[in-house]
Amino acid sequence: MGWKEAAEPVLTRMPAVRRPEGHVPFKEKLMWTAGILMLYFFLTNITLLGVQTGQGGDLFGQFRAILAGSQGSVLQVGIGPIVTASIVLQLLGGANLLGLDTDDPRDQVLYQGLQKLLVVVMVALTALPMVFAGGFLPAQPSLQLGGLALEQTQVQLLIFAQIFVGGVLILYMDEVVSKWGVGSGIGLFIIAGVSQRLVAGLIQPTTGGFFFDWYRILTGQVEVGSLVSGAGLQTLLIGDGHIIALLTTLLIFGIVVYAESVRVEIPLSHARVKGARGRFPVKLIYASVLPMILVRAVQANVQFMGQILNRQWAGMPAWLGSYSGGQPDGGFFYYVSPIYSPQDWMWWTASVSQEWWQVMIRIGIDVTFMVVGGAIFAIFWVETTDMGPESTAKQIQNSGMQIPGFRQNVGVIEKVMERYIPQVTVIGGALVGLLAVWANMLGTIGSVSGTGLLLAVSITYKLYEEIAEEQLMEMHPMMRQMFGNE
């Protein structure tokens, strides 16, 4: 008996959000999406019961903008477990170790059940070290809960249970949006987290907000210094002036919107309806920027292990890693940590204690990891989301369309698609990885990280396109039948 037969009773019984039986009106989709977004913000503001306030630190650190959620809240783990489970499944699927045919309805159910089971396991594996190791979420020595007096171990179990429930909730919230709303829940949560930080970085009424800092500069509360000597220029560009961060943020918006519009359009015509024509766009960023979540999640998990080892292993060798202020400043974990801001690589400033060659090694590893990883995960993403040449050819054939001048045959359409999709996928994935590192090195408003800003802009653009498509199909119901959305 194979693993599928053995696991089928468990995987087919995993709770699932029911799919809509017919067309969901656009207004109803918006209501579901807005409702889940409100629930997300509500849960991020529910503080974990039993945690010592003001203690510990965010284990995800700079990755929080990408992995969503909120430190010390019920959504402590964010979308991290979902992304990690997706990576595991993509690697297993890419190596053909699962033996699942996604065209088979039975295997589709097994795949979805396996994904949910993996997410639940990852929620537990992520929450355990946060609660029971390293003091990341230190529990109160005792807690009076109603008529019950809980000891520290019981308080830790209570914290773990809250995080676990939050991790499972965000899984099903994502599923609700995917089936009943607009876009995907993961994309929605990333937009919410990044937008919140971006707005705070602009108008925060305390030190750190762009407008507030410029008010302090203009009123003389901040000493800028001489622009000739360079000190004043440094203050305006990368210090309290945030000029480079603002320009980088605006450039990212412009570059992503432009890159989304760069495409190769393959002409299509309907085989049975004369005069019905269309185009299949192969965008420069064909796999979108979502594979960047997977690349950064791998780095986040590596840094996650480093933080745990640093807390638990008092005699950790210096070559493996040394830490200062909760961040690696030497050894393996320093070299593989991403560049977060200008203060991480400008070795001629006081903020960097490492030698220039150490900083260059770190930059080189980060660039290589993001470019190569971006290309590899873009390929995995295209293949597992039915965007590859074979799946695309079948979709075009099933819709009744064909490429003018070619026979109406799946194999012929697939060969045409193979001229464009694989190459564009690799180029787009590598380009997005390079762009993310560049944005991180220059910094962004609100310290949302370059990757987080890239994700937010690209997901928002795609959400806009999807809303426009939904509105068009709402006005012309026949188009839903033509494109198989009915």
Buried (B, 14 or more C-beta within 10 A) or exposed (E): EEEBEEBBEEBEEBEBBEEEEEBBEBEEBBBBBEBBBEBBBEBBEBEBBBBEEEEBBBBBBBBBBBBBBBBBBBBBBBBBBBBBBBBBBBEBBBEEEBEBEBEEEEBEBBBBBBBBBBBBBBBBEBBEBBBBEBBBBBBBEEBEEEEEEBEBEBBBBBBBBBBBEBBBBBBBBBBBBBBBBBBBBBBBBBBBBBBBBBEBBBEBEEEBBBEBBBEBBEEEEBEBBEEEEEEBBBBBBBBBBBBBBBBBBEBBBEBBEEBBEEBBEBEBBBEEEEEEEBEBEBBBBBBBBBBBBBBBBBBBBBBBEBBBBBBEEEEBEEEBBBBEEEBBBBBBBBBBBBBBBBBBBBBEEEEBEBEEEBBEBBBEBBBEBBBBBBBBBBBBBBBBBEBBBBBBBBBBBEBBBBBEEEEBEEEBBBEBBBEBBBEBBBBBBBBBBBBBBBBBBBBBBBBBBBBBBBBBBBBBBBBEEBBEBBEEBBEEEEBBEBEEEE
